[in-house]
């Protein structure tokens, strides 16, 4: 019996390491897939906004003798925003920063559009425009909620692969941490709101 004791101990250690490795890997995969799916929801919310903006631009064009510069800025910002794609399985801080930058440009152009619209009473009374404006406001809220949920999904994954001894296996199995969605630079400052009644 004594001669089999080392073999039994080695077998127990191997089974223990296998079980730990399997549990680590399966949990990491599940958490990463959850975060990846949540990122897809973020992109879906942005896509909804892009689709609504197309309808908003058409409504504005049809209902007002509108300033071309503002409308062009919205159209160009929308085109830039839809040109950025991120691989959800390999999100880097640089990709998120670029994505955030173009989405911020679209948000800024959209705000300019909505402020300029204030000069057109017939447009403000247009039911289609009011509905689109309401939809856009709701979409902005969805985008914010989606980004928050993405960060909430990334946190357990990053914790799982960074805690010791899991960090040892994460390096061996090539599990890299995921980046959080951060706000645009300067967004912590309150915007200046000015009304020009001249």
MDAnalysis code that builds the backbone (N, CA, C; Angstrom):
import MDAnalysis as mda
import numpy as np

u = mda.Universe.empty(594, n_residues=198, atom_resindex=np.repeat(np.arange(198), 3), trajectory=True)
u.add_TopologyAttr("name", ["N", "CA", "C"] * 198)
u.add_TopologyAttr("resid", np.arange(1, 199))
u.add_TopologyAttr("resname", ["UNK", "UNK", "UNK", "UNK", "UNK", "UNK", "UNK", "UNK", "UNK", "UNK", "UNK", "UNK", "UNK", "UNK", "UNK", "UNK", "UNK", "UNK", "UNK", "UNK", "UNK", "UNK", "UNK", "UNK", "UNK", "UNK", "UNK", "UNK", "UNK", "UNK", "UNK", "UNK", "UNK", "UNK", "UNK", "UNK", "UNK", "UNK", "UNK", "UNK", "UNK", "UNK", "UNK", "UNK", "UNK", "UNK", "UNK", "UNK", "UNK", "UNK", "UNK", "UNK", "UNK", "UNK", "UNK", "UNK", "UNK", "UNK", "UNK", "UNK", "UNK", "UNK", "UNK", "UNK", "UNK", "UNK", "UNK", "UNK", "UNK", "UNK", "UNK", "UNK", "UNK", "UNK", "UNK", "UNK", "UNK", "UNK", "UNK", "UNK", "UNK", "UNK", "UNK", "UNK", "UNK", "UNK", "UNK", "UNK", "UNK", "UNK", "UNK", "UNK", "UNK", "UNK", "UNK", "UNK", "UNK", "UNK", "UNK", "UNK", "UNK", "UNK", "UNK", "UNK", "UNK", "UNK", "UNK", "UNK", "UNK", "UNK", "UNK", "UNK", "UNK", "UNK", "UNK", "UNK", "UNK", "UNK", "UNK", "UNK", "UNK", "UNK", "UNK", "UNK", "UNK", "UNK", "UNK", "UNK", "UNK", "UNK", "UNK", "UNK", "UNK", "UNK", "UNK", "UNK", "UNK", "UNK", "UNK", "UNK", "UNK", "UNK", "UNK", "UNK", "UNK", "UNK", "UNK", "UNK", "UNK", "UNK", "UNK", "UNK", "UNK", "UNK", "UNK", "UNK", "UNK", "UNK", "UNK", "UNK", "UNK", "UNK", "UNK", "UNK", "UNK", "UNK", "UNK", "UNK", "UNK", "UNK", "UNK", "UNK", "UNK", "UNK", "UNK", "UNK", "UNK", "UNK", "UNK", "UNK", "UNK", "UNK", "UNK", "UNK", "UNK", "UNK", "UNK", "UNK", "UNK", "UNK", "UNK", "UNK", "UNK", "UNK", "UNK", "UNK", "UNK", "UNK"])
u.atoms.positions = np.array([
    [0.828, -1.196, 0.000],
    [0.000, 0.000, 0.000],
    [0.862, 1.245, 0.000],
    [1.994, 1.212, 0.714],
    [2.852, 2.386, 0.818],
    [3.442, 2.751, -0.538],
    [3.684, 1.764, -1.398],
    [4.289, 2.083, -2.684],
    [3.303, 2.795, -3.610],
    [1.991, 2.653, -3.369],
    [0.987, 3.339, -4.187],
    [0.647, 4.731, -3.656],
    [1.069, 5.045, -2.439],
    [0.742, 6.331, -1.813],
    [1.242, 7.518, -2.641],
    [2.496, 7.535, -3.130],
    [2.929, 8.672, -3.958],
    [2.100, 8.814, -5.237],
    [1.720, 7.699, -5.835],
    [0.912, 7.752, -7.060],
    [-0.469, 8.329, -6.751],
    [-1.033, 7.916, -5.625],
    [-2.351, 8.431, -5.216],
    [-2.269, 9.932, -4.951],
    [-1.226, 10.377, -4.262],
    [-1.055, 11.809, -3.962],
    [-0.893, 12.600, -5.256],
    [-0.059, 12.094, -6.166],
    [0.143, 12.771, -7.456],
    [-1.173, 12.829, -8.230],
    [-1.943, 11.741, -8.218],
    [-3.231, 11.711, -8.920],
    [-4.194, 12.730, -8.324],
    [-4.220, 12.843, -7.000],
    [-5.106, 13.815, -6.329],
    [-4.698, 15.239, -6.695],
    [-3.377, 15.495, -6.698],
    [-2.884, 16.831, -7.054],
    [-3.243, 17.161, -8.508],
    [-3.056, 16.199, -9.404],
    [-3.371, 16.422, -10.827],
    [-4.867, 16.677, -11.006],
    [-5.689, 15.881, -10.343],
    [-7.142, 16.074, -10.431],
    [-7.533, 17.434, -9.848],
    [-6.892, 17.817, -8.744],
    [-7.168, 19.120, -8.135],
    [-6.814, 20.268, -9.074],
    [-5.610, 20.196, -9.703],
    [-5.208, 21.236, -10.648],
    [-6.129, 21.263, -11.874],
    [-6.495, 20.080, -12.357],
    [-7.397, 20.013, -13.507],
    [-8.746, 20.655, -13.172],
    [-9.279, 20.323, -12.010],
    [-10.573, 20.868, -11.589],
    [-10.507, 22.383, -11.444],
    [-9.428, 22.871, -10.821],
    [-9.245, 24.319, -10.654],
    [-9.128, 25.002, -12.018],
    [-8.319, 24.441, -12.901],
    [-8.134, 25.022, -14.236],
    [-9.428, 25.032, -15.031],
    [-10.172, 23.934, -14.963],
    [-11.439, 23.851, -15.685],
    [-12.437, 24.880, -15.154],
    [-12.553, 24.976, -13.835],
    [-13.470, 25.943, -13.231],
    [-13.065, 27.379, -13.573],
    [-11.765, 27.664, -13.510],
    [-11.285, 29.015, -13.853],
    [-11.644, 29.339, -15.298],
    [-11.305, 28.438, -16.209],
    [-11.533, 28.676, -17.635],
    [-13.015, 28.864, -17.937],
    [-13.851, 27.976, -17.436],
    [-15.284, 28.061, -17.727],
    [-15.898, 29.338, -17.166],
    [-15.502, 29.714, -15.960],
    [-16.015, 30.953, -15.375],
    [-15.543, 32.160, -16.174],
    [-14.268, 32.183, -16.556],
    [-13.726, 33.305, -17.337],
    [-14.440, 33.419, -18.682],
    [-14.662, 32.290, -19.336],
    [-15.356, 32.316, -20.630],
    [-16.776, 32.846, -20.465],
    [-17.490, 32.368, -19.455],
    [-18.862, 32.831, -19.217],
    [-18.901, 34.330, -18.922],
    [-18.002, 34.803, -18.076],
    [-17.983, 36.229, -17.736],
    [-17.614, 37.086, -18.941],
    [-16.661, 36.619, -19.741],
    [-16.259, 37.392, -20.924],
    [-17.386, 37.428, -21.950],
    [-18.082, 36.317, -22.123],
    [-19.218, 36.299, -23.060],
    [-20.325, 37.243, -22.602],
    [-20.564, 37.295, -21.302],
    [-21.566, 38.229, -20.778],
    [-21.160, 39.662, -21.087],
    [-19.888, 39.991, -20.857],
    [-19.409, 41.343, -21.139],
    [-19.463, 41.641, -22.632],
    [-19.126, 40.668, -23.471],
    [-19.164, 40.846, -24.920],
    [-20.592, 41.091, -25.400],
    [-21.538, 40.329, -24.871],
    [-22.948, 40.518, -25.222],
    [-23.423, 41.891, -24.762],
    [-22.982, 42.306, -23.605],
    [-23.380, 43.612, -23.095],
    [-22.831, 44.719, -23.985],
    [-21.604, 44.534, -24.513],
    [-21.060, 45.528, -25.450],
    [-21.910, 45.588, -26.715],
    [-22.386, 44.433, -27.171],
    [-23.256, 44.421, -28.349],
    [-24.526, 45.226, -28.090],
    [-25.017, 45.190, -26.854],
    [-26.188, 45.998, -26.495],
    [-25.867, 47.493, -26.542],
    [-24.649, 47.859, -26.148],
    [-24.225, 49.262, -26.242],
    [-24.251, 49.687, -27.711],
    [-23.651, 48.874, -28.573],
    [-23.616, 49.211, -29.995],
    [-25.027, 49.249, -30.590],
    [-25.904, 48.382, -30.113],
    [-27.283, 48.378, -30.592],
    [-27.980, 49.689, -30.234],
    [-27.722, 50.202, -29.038],
    [-28.317, 51.479, -28.634],
    [-27.795, 52.620, -29.497],
    [-26.502, 52.601, -29.786],
    [-25.945, 53.628, -30.672],
    [-26.525, 53.501, -32.083],
    [-26.723, 52.277, -32.548],
    [-27.306, 52.074, -33.879],
    [-28.724, 52.626, -33.922],
    [-29.469, 52.419, -32.849],
    [-30.836, 52.954, -32.784],
    [-30.798, 54.469, -32.906],
    [-29.844, 55.101, -32.223],
    [-29.716, 56.553, -32.311],
    [-29.376, 56.962, -33.739],
    [-28.448, 56.259, -34.366],
    [-28.078, 56.598, -35.745],
    [-29.264, 56.479, -36.687],
    [-30.077, 55.456, -36.501],
    [-31.263, 55.288, -37.340],
    [-32.251, 56.426, -37.115],
    [-32.452, 56.807, -35.872],
    [-33.372, 57.908, -35.566],
    [-32.871, 59.232, -36.129],
    [-31.553, 59.431, -36.098],
    [-31.003, 60.690, -36.602],
    [-31.291, 60.835, -38.090],
    [-31.215, 59.751, -38.841],
    [-31.560, 59.812, -40.263],
    [-32.983, 60.299, -40.466],
    [-33.905, 59.787, -39.673],
    [-35.301, 60.219, -39.761],
    [-35.464, 61.668, -39.311],
    [-34.724, 62.038, -38.275],
    [-34.798, 63.411, -37.774],
    [-34.317, 64.394, -38.839],
    [-33.203, 64.072, -39.487],
    [-32.657, 64.952, -40.526],
    [-33.666, 65.116, -41.659],
    [-34.295, 64.022, -42.085],
    [-35.281, 64.106, -43.166],
    [-36.480, 64.961, -42.750],
    [-36.932, 64.802, -41.508],
    [-38.066, 65.588, -41.020],
    [-37.719, 67.070, -40.988],
    [-36.526, 67.361, -40.490],
    [-36.093, 68.758, -40.401],
    [-35.946, 69.355, -41.796],
    [-35.346, 68.607, -42.712],
    [-35.173, 69.102, -44.080],
    [-36.519, 69.412, -44.719],
    [-37.490, 68.568, -44.474],
    [-38.788, 68.749, -45.099],
    [-39.635, 69.814, -44.460],
    [-39.365, 70.178, -43.212],
    [-40.252, 71.083, -42.492],
    [-39.701, 72.483, -42.313],
    [-38.448, 72.722, -42.633],
    [-37.890, 74.043, -42.373],
    [-36.895, 74.440, -43.442],
    [-36.796, 75.742, -43.625],
    [-35.749, 76.286, -44.473],
    [-34.523, 76.339, -43.569],
    [-33.820, 75.220, -43.508],
    [-32.853, 75.007, -42.434],
    [-31.446, 75.407, -42.811],
    [-30.658, 75.786, -41.802],
    [-29.260, 76.138, -42.027],
    [-28.476, 74.904, -42.450],
    [-27.874, 74.978, -43.607],
    [-27.177, 73.835, -44.191],
    [-25.981, 73.390, -43.348],
    [-25.261, 74.346, -42.743],
    [-24.059, 73.999, -41.987],
    [-24.339, 73.051, -40.837],
    [-25.386, 73.327, -40.066],
    [-25.724, 72.492, -38.921],
    [-26.162, 71.110, -39.388],
    [-26.983, 71.087, -40.429],
    [-27.467, 69.818, -40.953],
    [-26.322, 68.979, -41.508],
    [-25.414, 69.616, -42.216],
    [-24.247, 68.919, -42.769],
    [-23.382, 68.350, -41.649],
    [-23.202, 69.118, -40.571],
    [-22.398, 68.650, -39.437],
    [-22.997, 67.387, -38.823],
    [-24.323, 67.346, -38.711],
    [-24.988, 66.164, -38.151],
    [-24.799, 64.967, -39.074],
    [-24.972, 65.183, -40.371],
    [-24.836, 64.085, -41.332],
    [-23.409, 63.532, -41.328],
    [-22.414, 64.433, -41.312],
    [-21.015, 63.990, -41.302],
    [-20.661, 63.275, -40.000],
    [-21.134, 63.812, -38.869],
    [-20.852, 63.175, -37.577],
    [-21.490, 61.794, -37.510],
    [-22.678, 61.668, -38.075],
    [-23.349, 60.362, -38.092],
    [-22.556, 59.370, -38.930],
    [-22.040, 59.813, -40.064],
    [-21.239, 58.934, -40.920],
    [-19.977, 58.474, -40.201],
    [-19.309, 59.383, -39.486],
    [-18.112, 59.003, -38.724],
    [-18.464, 58.004, -37.630],
    [-19.568, 58.262, -36.941],
    [-19.964, 57.397, -35.821],
    [-20.270, 55.985, -36.282],
    [-20.811, 55.842, -37.473],
    [-21.140, 54.492, -37.944],
    [-19.943, 53.793, -38.574],
    [-18.840, 54.523, -38.766],
    [-17.663, 53.913, -39.398],
    [-16.740, 53.218, -38.404],
    [-16.934, 53.444, -37.117],
    [-16.072, 52.844, -36.087],
    [-16.685, 51.530, -35.620],
    [-15.936, 50.457, -35.770],
    [-16.363, 49.138, -35.289],
    [-15.349, 48.626, -34.275],
    [-15.846, 48.000, -33.223],
    [-14.984, 47.449, -32.180],
    [-15.239, 45.958, -32.075],
    [-14.141, 45.187, -32.021],
    [-14.244, 43.747, -31.796],
    [-14.530, 43.534, -30.313],
    [-15.730, 43.079, -29.961],
    [-16.081, 42.977, -28.546],
    [-15.245, 41.964, -27.773],
    [-14.567, 41.044, -28.465],
    [-13.750, 40.068, -27.747],
    [-12.363, 40.615, -27.433],
    [-12.022, 41.777, -28.005],
    [-10.687, 42.345, -27.796],
    [-10.763, 43.871, -27.738],
    [-11.503, 44.379, -26.771],
    [-11.703, 45.820, -26.640],
    [-10.495, 46.430, -25.944],
    [-9.892, 47.423, -26.595],
    [-8.743, 48.111, -26.010],
    [-9.156, 49.510, -25.566],
    [-8.406, 50.104, -24.640],
    [-8.718, 51.484, -24.228],
    [-8.671, 52.456, -25.411],
    [-7.760, 52.221, -26.352],
    [-7.641, 53.110, -27.514],
    [-8.891, 53.024, -28.390],
    [-9.395, 51.790, -28.598],
    [-10.609, 51.621, -29.392],
    [-11.787, 52.313, -28.722],
    [-11.902, 52.138, -27.409],
    [-13.001, 52.778, -26.689],
    [-12.888, 54.297, -26.747],
    [-11.674, 54.816, -26.643],
    [-11.475, 56.267, -26.701],
    [-11.891, 56.806, -28.067],
    [-11.501, 56.123, -29.140],
    [-11.867, 56.556, -30.496],
    [-13.378, 56.468, -30.690],
    [-13.974, 55.368, -30.233],
    [-15.420, 55.190, -30.326],
    [-16.130, 56.312, -29.577],
    [-15.663, 56.591, -28.371],
    [-16.254, 57.638, -27.540],
    [-16.105, 59.004, -28.201],
    [-14.969, 59.236, -28.846],
    [-14.711, 60.520, -29.501],
    [-15.705, 60.773, -30.638],
    [-15.894, 59.778, -31.503],
    [-16.812, 59.997, -32.627],
    [-18.265, 60.054, -32.162],
    [-18.608, 59.274, -31.145],
    [-19.974, 59.353, -30.617],
    [-20.213, 60.698, -29.943],
    [-19.166, 61.231, -29.284],
    [-19.270, 62.555, -28.675],
    [-19.448, 63.644, -29.726],
    [-18.751, 63.481, -30.867],
    [-18.919, 64.429, -31.962],
    [-20.343, 64.415, -32.494],
    [-20.923, 63.227, -32.582],
    [-22.309, 63.110, -33.033],
    [-23.255, 63.737, -32.008],
    [-23.002, 63.495, -30.727],
    [-23.849, 64.095, -29.685],
    [-23.795, 65.616, -29.761],
    [-22.591, 66.162, -29.957],
    [-22.438, 67.616, -30.052],
    [-23.166, 68.187, -31.260],
    [-23.037, 67.523, -32.408],
    [-23.725, 67.991, -33.614],
    [-25.231, 67.907, -33.444],
    [-25.693, 66.855, -32.783],
    [-27.117, 66.683, -32.547],
    [-27.651, 67.770, -31.613],
    [-26.889, 68.116, -30.595],
    [-27.303, 69.200, -29.693],
    [-27.406, 70.515, -30.451],
    [-26.442, 70.778, -31.339],
    [-26.488, 72.002, -32.156],
    [-27.735, 72.009, -33.027],
    [-28.067, 70.851, -33.590],
    [-29.263, 70.749, -34.426],
    [-30.512, 71.088, -33.619],
    [-30.621, 70.502, -32.430],
    [-31.818, 70.717, -31.619],
    [-31.912, 72.156, -31.116],
    [-30.775, 72.788, -30.823],
    [-30.786, 74.194, -30.404],
    [-31.203, 75.077, -31.573],
    [-30.679, 74.806, -32.758],
    [-31.008, 75.609, -33.939],
    [-32.485, 75.470, -34.298],
    [-33.047, 74.299, -34.063],
    [-34.453, 74.046, -34.368],
    [-35.368, 74.968, -33.577],
    [-34.908, 75.434, -32.422],
    [-35.727, 76.320, -31.590],
    [-36.188, 77.556, -32.366],
    [-35.472, 77.931, -33.420],
    [-35.828, 79.116, -34.206],
    [-36.959, 78.844, -35.194],
    [-37.427, 77.612, -35.250],
    [-38.444, 77.260, -36.243],
    [-39.715, 76.778, -35.543],
    [-40.619, 77.700, -35.229],
    [-41.831, 77.313, -34.489],
    [-42.678, 76.272, -35.223],
    [-42.715, 76.350, -36.563],
    [-43.544, 75.375, -37.303],
    [-42.966, 73.969, -37.185],
    [-41.634, 73.871, -37.013],
    [-41.003, 72.568, -36.853],
    [-41.247, 72.029, -35.447],
    [-41.164, 72.919, -34.464],
    [-41.395, 72.480, -33.082],
    [-42.820, 71.966, -32.891],
    [-43.750, 72.457, -33.719],
    [-45.137, 72.019, -33.602],
    [-45.407, 70.755, -34.423],
    [-44.450, 70.346, -35.254],
    [-44.612, 69.178, -36.113],
    [-44.602, 67.913, -35.258],
    [-45.685, 67.133, -35.339],
    [-45.825, 65.940, -34.493],
    [-44.721, 64.921, -34.756],
    [-44.322, 64.757, -36.031],
    [-43.247, 63.810, -36.341],
    [-41.947, 64.223, -35.662],
    [-41.657, 65.518, -35.711],
    [-40.429, 65.999, -35.088],
    [-40.473, 65.805, -33.574],
    [-41.609, 66.130, -32.958],
    [-41.731, 65.964, -31.506],
    [-41.545, 64.506, -31.104],
    [-42.109, 63.601, -31.900],
    [-41.974, 62.174, -31.607],
    [-40.517, 61.726, -31.745],
    [-39.855, 62.187, -32.820],
    [-38.447, 61.832, -33.014],
    [-37.580, 62.396, -31.896],
    [-37.852, 63.619, -31.493],
    [-37.085, 64.242, -30.412],
    [-37.252, 63.438, -29.122],
    [-38.473, 63.013, -28.853],
    [-38.738, 62.196, -27.668],
    [-38.018, 60.856, -27.758],
    [-38.040, 60.238, -28.957],
    [-37.344, 58.971, -29.160],
    [-35.836, 59.120, -28.948],
    [-35.284, 60.242, -29.429],
    [-33.846, 60.477, -29.248],
    [-33.486, 60.639, -27.778],
    [-34.320, 61.356, -27.042],
    [-34.064, 61.510, -25.607],
    [-34.081, 60.150, -24.908],
    [-35.063, 59.328, -25.257],
    [-35.132, 57.989, -24.680],
    [-33.937, 57.137, -25.075],
    [-33.480, 57.297, -26.314],
    [-32.330, 56.538, -26.793],
    [-31.061, 56.957, -26.054],
    [-30.896, 58.252, -25.807],
    [-29.730, 58.713, -25.048],
    [-29.721, 58.076, -23.657],
    [-30.893, 57.951, -23.049],
    [-30.980, 57.287, -21.743],
    [-30.616, 55.808, -21.868],
    [-31.082, 55.160, -22.941],
    [-30.738, 53.745, -23.165],
    [-29.239, 53.565, -23.339],
    [-28.626, 54.490, -24.076],
    [-27.183, 54.416, -24.298],
    [-26.452, 54.485, -22.967],
    [-26.866, 55.412, -22.125],
    [-26.222, 55.556, -20.820],
    [-26.382, 54.294, -19.980],
    [-27.585, 53.739, -19.968],
    [-27.839, 52.510, -19.202],
    [-27.005, 51.356, -19.778],
    [-26.940, 51.259, -21.107],
    [-26.160, 50.187, -21.742],
    [-24.683, 50.289, -21.392],
    [-24.150, 51.515, -21.398],
    [-22.731, 51.683, -21.048],
    [-22.487, 51.290, -19.600],
    [-23.407, 51.669, -18.707],
    [-23.259, 51.296, -17.300],
    [-23.307, 49.776, -17.130],
    [-24.215, 49.140, -17.840],
    [-24.326, 47.673, -17.749],
    [-23.083, 46.993, -18.304],
    [-22.506, 47.569, -19.352],
    [-21.269, 47.017, -19.902],
    [-20.174, 47.053, -18.840],
    [-20.010, 48.198, -18.180],
    [-18.987, 48.302, -17.138],
    [-19.264, 47.340, -15.989],
    [-20.537, 47.152, -15.663],
    [-20.895, 46.196, -14.602],
    [-20.564, 44.760, -15.019],
    [-20.664, 44.453, -16.306],
    [-20.349, 43.104, -16.786],
    [-18.842, 42.879, -16.890],
    [-18.090, 43.934, -17.168],
    [-16.635, 43.814, -17.283],
    [-15.995, 43.592, -15.913],
    [-16.546, 44.231, -14.882],
    [-15.931, 44.176, -13.556],
    [-15.725, 42.755, -13.020],
    [-16.754, 41.882, -13.005],
    [-16.511, 40.534, -12.453],
    [-15.508, 39.727, -13.274],
    [-15.515, 39.934, -14.598],
    [-14.545, 39.234, -15.447],
    [-13.133, 39.674, -15.086],
    [-12.903, 40.989, -15.031],
    [-11.567, 41.494, -14.701],
    [-11.123, 41.043, -13.307],
    [-12.040, 41.064, -12.347],
    [-11.693, 40.603, -10.999],
    [-11.312, 39.123, -11.018],
    [-12.091, 38.339, -11.768],
    [-11.864, 36.891, -11.807],
    [-10.475, 36.557, -12.349],
    [-10.038, 37.246, -13.387],
    [-8.744, 36.898, -13.986],
    [-7.565, 37.578, -13.296],
    [-7.831, 38.566, -12.423],
    [-6.725, 39.294, -11.787],
    [-6.407, 38.800, -10.379],
    [-7.367, 38.133, -9.723],
    [-7.090, 37.686, -8.359],
    [-6.143, 36.488, -8.384],
    [-5.331, 36.412, -7.355],
    [-4.386, 35.311, -7.229],
    [-5.115, 34.131, -6.626],
    [-4.925, 32.933, -7.078],
    [-3.979, 32.421, -8.059],
    [-4.523, 32.400, -9.499],
    [-5.767, 32.903, -9.697],
    [-6.338, 32.894, -11.047],
    [-5.479, 33.659, -12.043],
    [-4.776, 34.683, -11.569],
    [-3.945, 35.484, -12.473],
    [-2.862, 34.621, -13.137],
    [-2.421, 33.575, -12.450],
    [-1.427, 32.671, -13.034],
    [-2.010, 31.951, -14.253],
    [-3.213, 31.422, -14.083],
    [-3.861, 30.724, -15.197],
    [-4.272, 31.687, -16.300],
    [-4.690, 32.897, -15.936],
    [-5.106, 33.875, -16.949],
    [-3.971, 34.156, -17.918],
    [-2.759, 34.276, -17.386],
    [-1.607, 34.496, -18.249],
    [-1.323, 33.296, -19.133],
    [-1.426, 32.107, -18.576],
    [-1.167, 30.893, -19.355],
    [-2.221, 30.661, -20.436],
    [-3.469, 30.993, -20.134],
    [-4.573, 30.736, -21.066],
    [-4.924, 31.964, -21.913],
    [-4.115, 33.008, -21.828],
    [-4.292, 34.236, -22.631],
    [-5.631, 34.937, -22.406],
    [-6.046, 35.053, -21.163],
    [-7.217, 35.851, -20.818],
    [-6.722, 37.248, -20.432],
    [-6.989, 38.227, -21.288],
    [-6.594, 39.610, -20.998],
    [-7.772, 40.346, -20.384],
    [-7.453, 41.359, -19.575],
    [-8.543, 42.129, -18.986],
    [-9.217, 42.984, -20.059],
    [-10.472, 43.317, -19.811],
    [-11.257, 44.131, -20.742],
    [-11.259, 45.570, -20.248],
    [-11.377, 46.498, -21.177],
    [-11.395, 47.923, -20.834],
    [-12.802, 48.352, -20.470],
    [-12.877, 49.283, -19.535],
    [-14.153, 49.878, -19.158],
    [-14.495, 51.006, -20.125],
    [-15.767, 51.304, -20.245],
    [-16.199, 52.447, -21.048],
    [-16.056, 53.676, -20.158],
    [-15.261, 54.639, -20.605],
    [-15.050, 55.874, -19.848],
    [-15.710, 57.031, -20.553],
    [-16.016, 58.066, -19.789],
    [-16.633, 59.245, -20.381],
    [-15.620, 60.025, -21.204],
    [-16.142, 60.894, -22.047],
    [-15.291, 61.753, -22.861],
    [-14.473, 62.668, -21.964],
    [-13.293, 63.036, -22.425],
    [-12.470, 63.989, -21.684],
    [-13.224, 65.309, -21.570],
    [-13.271, 65.846, -20.362],
    [-13.935, 67.127, -20.132],
    [-15.411, 67.016, -19.822],
    [-15.968, 65.792, -19.862],
    [-17.411, 65.664, -19.628],
    [-17.789, 65.845, -18.159],
    [-16.769, 65.876, -17.282],
    [-17.081, 66.109, -15.867],
    [-17.457, 67.562, -15.600],
    [-17.157, 68.451, -16.565],
    [-17.504, 69.868, -16.416],
    [-18.908, 70.097, -16.948],
    [-19.675, 70.906, -16.237],
    [-21.025, 71.230, -16.695],
    [-20.940, 72.087, -17.952],
    [-21.781, 71.803, -18.955],
    [-21.739, 72.594, -20.184],
    [-22.293, 73.996, -19.951],
    [-21.776, 74.940, -20.731],
    [-22.309, 76.295, -20.695],
    [-23.552, 76.339, -21.560],
    [-24.622, 76.849, -20.995],
    [-25.857, 76.982, -21.750],
    [-26.097, 78.465, -21.985],
    [-26.193, 78.842, -23.260],
    [-26.414, 80.253, -23.602],
    [-27.616, 80.350, -24.506],
    [-28.435, 81.372, -24.247],
    [-29.564, 81.655, -25.107],
    [-29.343, 82.997, -25.762],
    [-29.380, 83.010, -27.086],
    [-29.181, 84.241, -27.836],
    [-30.554, 84.687, -28.355],
    [-31.126, 85.685, -27.701],
    [-32.459, 86.135, -28.095],
    [-32.432, 87.337, -29.020],
    [-31.278, 87.637, -29.621],
    [-31.168, 88.794, -30.531],
    [-31.877, 88.547, -31.832],
])
